[in-house]
Amino acid sequence: MEKVSIRDFLKKKERKEKITMLTAYDYPTARVISKTELDGILVGDSLGMVVLGLENTLKVTMGDMARHVAAVARAKPKQLIVADMPFLSYEVSTNDAVKNAGKLAKYGADSVKLEGGEEITDVIRHIVSAGIPVMGHIGLTPQRFLKLGGFRTVGKRESEAQQLLRDAKALEEAGVFSIVIENTYTEIARKITEAVNVPTICIGAGPYCDGQILVIHDLLGFTEFSPYFAKAYVNLNEIIGKAVEEYVSDVKNGKFPSKENYKEISDNR
């Protein structure tokens, strides 16, 4: 499998082939993922919640993102690496936005992702002009949960649905190569997907997008809470818990370490 590019994403939409993405935040996870047919890896600011134990993503810093992007990039995955730009790394000024996007690119990101619609198109144009591909993100935008009134499904009101459509078209015109649509109603995601020429990647927005993305901890059953739209393909909470309990039992009962787990001077005589 050759290195996936943004052109591959666009070609998949043209061929009506589904795009697959997952999050990853560290070297060992990225190393395993790199051996699969997955198309893209998002180093998401969701790491704040699933890795750092924060209540939301607002406290995630550029330092956090750079560190985790670098860790994923060291695995040299063939998948396209997309890095989230954290809260206030692109809202203050276009100069800061370009610098911060460039920093993530220097640490190994192939592209960056920004949350928002019409209001951030100027920022997107500047980042794209600097040579850094941008993925858009509309619908439930976790960095703006305070404005949205919480983590909720977006688009029930007609005015909200129409704004999402305007946002998607504005992002395409600004130069994004794809758009994440999060936690919107299926009918809206379908209309957006049909209205834009760039791929749409859904998370909690139904089956009609050009691709899907999940937080890998949800897929692995390794979280305290999973949203309704996630699917666990294994229960790592249970598997890891059982492994730890077995280890504790073996130590207490003298089964670990066993002879193959240590060396004695007499072994070399």
N, C-alpha and C positions, 0 to 999 in steps of 0.2 A: 504493500500500500504506500503510494507516494504521499508527500506532504499535502494536506488539504488546504486549499486556498479559498479566498472569497469568490473567485470565479467558479469554483466547484459548487458553492452554495447556489449561485445564480443558475448554473446549468441544471442542478437538481430540480429547481422550480420549473424550468422550461420542460424538463422530461417528466415532470410530475412524480419524481422520486422523493420519498420522505427523507427529511434531514433529522439526524439524531444527535442530541447533545446531553451532556451531564455536567454537573459541577465537579470540581476537584480542587483541593487546597494544599496538597502536599506531594512530596516526591514519590513515596511508595504507591499511593493511589493512582497518580498519573502514570507510573511505570506499568501498572497492571492494565489500565485503560488503554495505554498506547499499543497494546497487542491485540486490540479488538477492532471491529469495523466501525466504531463510533466516528461521527464526523467532526464533532467539536467539543472542546472543553471550556467551560466557563469558570474562571476563577472569580467567584461571586463575592460581593460584600456580605452575602448570607453567611460567610465564615464567622461573622460577628456573633451570630446566633447559634449555629450548629458546631462551631469549633471553640469559640471564646466564651460562650455562655452568656452573651449579652441579651437584653430583652428585645432589642431591635438593631437595625444596621447603622443608626445615626452616629455611633461612637467609633465606627471603623475608620481608620486613618490611612493616609497615603503610605505611611510606613508599613502598616499591616498588609496592604495590598501588594506593595513592592516585594515584601518578604515572601508572601505566598505565591505570587506569580513566578518569582525566581525559583522557588522550590519545584513548582510544576514544570517549568521550562527545563530544569536540569534532567528531567526524565526523557527529554528529546522526543516528545510524542509526535506522531504524524498528524494528529488531529489539529485543527485550527484552535489556537489559544486565544480566548476572548477574556479581557480583564475588565471587571467593573471599575468605574471611576466612583470613588466614595463620595458621600455627602459633603458638600461645600468645596469639592476639588475642581468644579467646573462652573459653579453658579456665580462666583464673585466677579470674575473677569475672563475675557477670552484669552488674555495672555497667560493667566494662571492655568486655564483649561488646556491650552496647547502644551505648556511646560509639563503639566502633570500627566497628560496622555503620552508625551514623549518619554517621561520617566518610566512608565509602565512598559512601553515598547522596548526601552533599553534593557529592562529586566527580563524580557523574553516574550511579551504579549505580541500576538500577530494583529490584534485589533483591540479596541476598547468599546465598552457599552455605557451609554448614558440613559438615565431615566428622564422622561418628559416628552412634550410634544412641540407645538408651534413655538412655545416660548424659548426653546433652546436651539432653534435652527441656525441662528447666527454662530453659536459656539461650534456646532457640528461642522458648518462650512469651514471654519478656521482650522479645525483639527484635520479634516479631510484634505484641506489645502496644504497642510504640513506633511502630508503623505501617510497619515495613519488612518486605516479603515475604521469606520464607526458602525456599531450595531445599535439600533434604537430600542426603546423599551417603553411601552404604553400599557394602559389598563391599571391594574393595581401596581403602583410604583411604591415599593416599601420605604424609600427615603422620604416619601411625602405622605406617610400614613397619618400624620397629624392633620394635614390639610384635608385629607380624604375622610377623616372621621373614623379611622381605624383600618384594620386589615379586612376589607370587605370586597364582595364581587361588584365590579364596576360596570355601569352601562344600562341599568334598568330603566332609568328615565330617558326619554327620547333625546333631550338636550345633551345628556351625557354621551349617549351613543353617537350622536352626530359629531360631537367634539372629538371622540376617538377616531372617527373616520377622517376628520380634518387633520388631526395630529398625524395619522399614518401617512397621508398624502404629503403633508409638509415635511415629514422626515425623509420621505423618498426624494422629494425635490432638493432637500439639503444635501443629499449624497450618501445616506446610509446604505449599506449593502444587505441589510436584513433588519427585521423588527421582531422583538419579543413582545407577545401579547399575553399578559398575565391576568388570570382570574377575572375574565369578562364572560358574558353570556355567549353561548356557542353561535347564535345567529349573527351577533355583531362581529365576532372573529371571522366568520365565513365571509361577510360582506367586505371586511377589510382585506382579506386574502385575495378576493376577486378584484378588488379595486386598485391594488398596487402591483408593480412589476418585480419588486424585490421579495425574497422569501419571508414568510412569517413563521415564527417559532413559538408554539403555544406552551404555556404552563397553566393548566387549569382553565383553558378556553376551548376545549373540545377537539374533535378529530379533523376539522376541516382546514387547519393551518398546513403550511408546507412542511412543518417539522414539529418535533416535541423536545422539551427539555425538562429534566427533573433534578432536584437536589439529591446528590448521590447518597446522603445519609438517609433520606426517605426511601430510596430504592432498596437500600441494604437493611432497612428496619433497625436503624441505629440512632433513633431520635426519641425524645420523650413524648413528642407530639408530632403527628403527621397531618397535613391538610387533607381535606376530602378528596382532592384531585390527585393525590400521590398514590403510588402502588408499591408495596414492599415485595420484592422478589425473594427475599431471605430474611430471617430474623436474627441479625447479628447481636442484638441485645441478649437474646437467649443463648446463642452459641458462645459468646464471650463469657457470659455469666457462668455457664456450665464448665467451661475450660478453667476459669479461675477457681471455682469450687473444687474441681478435681486436683488442681495444683496444691491448694491448701491442704486437702486431705492427704495427698502423697507426702508432703513435707511432714505433717504431723505423725503419719504412720511409718515414716522412715523409708518410703518407696522412692523418694527423690531427695538428693541425687542418688542415682544408682551407679554401678561400676563404670558404665559407658559415659558418664557425665563428669568424671574427674580423673586426675592422674596421680600416681604414687611414684616415689623415687624408685621403688623396686621394679616398676614396669620397664625401666630402661636398663636393667641389669641382665 
